[in-house]
Amino acid sequence: MAYGGGDVQDMEVDKRRESDESADDDLKEKQAVQDGEVQNGEEGASDSETSVTIDAINLDPEAEEVDLNHMRIGRIQGFEVLRKVKTLCLRQNLIKVIETLEQLVTLTELDLYDNQIRVIQNLENLSQLQILDLSFNLLKRIEGLESLTQLQRLYLVNNKISRIEALSSLTKLRLLELGSNRIREIENLDTLRDLDSLFLGKNKITKLQGGEALSNLTVLSVQSNRLTKIEGLQSLVNLRELYLSDNGIQVLEGLENNTKLTTLDVASNRIKRIENIRHLTELQEFWMNDNLVDNWADLEELSGAQGLQTVYLERNPLQKDNQYRRKIMLALPCVRQIDATFVRF
């Protein structure tokens, strides 16, 4: 089934360029209006002409996995015959309202990616749900999830959400994906102690704070926001992957307690020096391309990371040196890839 993710590597979010698919926030809403929906949420008369009813689809009552991807389904109805269904995929349809799912109490995965849903509602009975994907819809608020206490993965990529809220009861949540929204502040996450991966790329966050309680977090991505400083990470002692590219950060700092980091991405910022990371001896990937580094001596900061495999430094002043690759190889003999090119021996 094509739900919105499996392992972190399979998610909608690329490690280095998160949620790039969301160039135009309003394109989907414009399409929804064209399909018969007016701005106040009322359904227009032309819905029946563009969508398919479930009557035209043969459902197997014994099925545990049902995949109805890209079928032009306009309404959720007729699914009560699915007595044993565990995974239900309704990706890329024309659904506007979450409804009539009350009897599907066996559901553990529900995928409503890329529809026209405006409100999270009518999920109260799905108490066994572990994975929920509502990415690429028209949501403005996080709500209606209080009873989903078994939820482990929640995907809300590319909506119009402005606040992190109403998640306090989801104490088993391990992955939260909120990339490409309108969030300005990291907040209301204190009860999510089991959270392993948090993705907040392409929002409007100005300060790295509000995640102090997430001591089990191993992956944090805050790419393409409005950060100017690395801070607030002291308690995230289990962090292994940190993605901070495409911000306005000027100094590499604030990572004193993050000694387990294996991946550090600070590409496309305004950093002039490689500094304050000599203690990150577990680093395997270091992304610092598109910054302002011009001092070769700074590479000494990476010399303690004996497992360092990949270094990106292209489009820094250092690259103007004719011996650019050779000098990196001499300074960091363990590296196997410099920028996009593998090292030859």
Helices and strands as residue ranges (DSSP letters): G 8-10, H 27-34, H 47-50, G 54-56, E 65-67, G 79-81, E 87-89, E 109-111, E 131-133, E 153-155, E 175-177, E 197-199, E 219-221, E 241-243, E 263-265, E 285-287, G 296-302, E 310-312, G 317-320, H 324-331, E 337-338, E 341-342
